[in-house]
Amino acid sequence: MPENALSAGTYAVTTVVYDGDGNKVSETAGGVTTKYLVDTLNPTGLPQVLDETGNGAVTRTYAYGLQRISENQLNGSPWTPSFYGTE
């Protein structure tokens, strides 16, 4: 195939939506939409995702201080926590 040529096939489309401040607030890939609750008023002064939702339910939550402290992810029925730290 020549360089820079397109090949026939099926390609996935991802749609990303940003708010007026440039923060990613949703993403749709493979027909599945994930929405992001973004906190812009926090100690770091940077936007941070607090929750991710899919199919109308919260699927992931984050806790922050000056950096990410923990993440809870819904895997099936139980929530699975992850903790972050530095040495």
C-alpha positions in Angstrom: 0.0 0.0 0.0 1.4 3.5 -0.8 2.5 5.8 2.0 -0.3 8.0 3.4 -3.0 5.9 1.8 -6.2 4.9 3.6 -7.2 1.3 3.8 -10.8 0.0 3.8 -12.1 -1.2 7.1 -14.2 -0.3 10.2 -12.8 2.3 12.5 -14.0 3.3 16.0 -15.2 6.8 16.5 -14.6 8.6 19.8 -16.5 11.8 20.6 -15.1 14.0 23.3 -17.0 17.0 24.8 -15.4 19.9 26.6 -16.9 22.6 28.8 -16.3 26.4 28.2 -13.1 26.2 30.3 -11.6 23.4 28.2 -12.3 20.6 30.7 -13.3 17.2 29.4 -16.8 16.5 30.6 -17.8 13.5 28.5 -16.4 10.9 26.1 -18.3 8.4 23.9 -16.5 5.4 22.5 -18.0 2.3 21.1 -21.5 3.6 22.0 -20.6 3.9 25.7 -20.7 7.4 27.2 -18.7 8.3 30.2 -19.4 11.6 31.9 -16.9 13.4 34.2 -17.8 15.6 37.2 -15.0 18.2 37.3 -14.0 20.3 40.4 -12.3 23.5 39.4 -12.3 25.1 42.9 -9.8 23.1 44.9 -6.5 23.6 46.7 -4.4 22.8 43.6 -6.1 25.4 41.4 -6.2 22.7 38.6 -9.4 20.9 37.4 -9.8 17.5 39.0 -12.3 14.7 38.1 -14.3 13.8 41.2 -16.7 11.2 39.7 -17.1 9.3 36.5 -20.5 8.1 35.4 -21.7 5.5 32.9 -25.2 4.4 32.1 -26.5 7.0 34.6 -24.6 5.6 37.6 -21.4 6.5 39.3 -18.7 4.0 38.3 -15.5 5.7 39.7 -14.8 8.3 42.4 -11.7 10.2 43.3 -10.5 11.9 46.5 -7.8 14.6 46.4 -5.7 16.7 48.7 -2.8 18.5 47.0 -2.6 15.3 44.8 -4.8 12.3 44.3 -5.3 10.3 47.5 -7.6 7.5 46.4 -9.8 6.1 43.7 -12.8 3.8 44.2 -13.9 1.8 41.2 -17.1 -0.2 40.8 -16.2 -3.6 39.6 -19.4 -5.6 39.3 -21.0 -5.4 42.7 -18.3 -4.3 45.2 -16.4 -1.1 45.1 -12.6 -1.6 44.8 -10.5 1.1 46.5 -7.0 2.1 45.4 -4.8 4.4 47.4 -2.0 6.6 46.2 1.0 7.9 48.1 4.6 9.0 47.8 7.7 8.1 49.7 
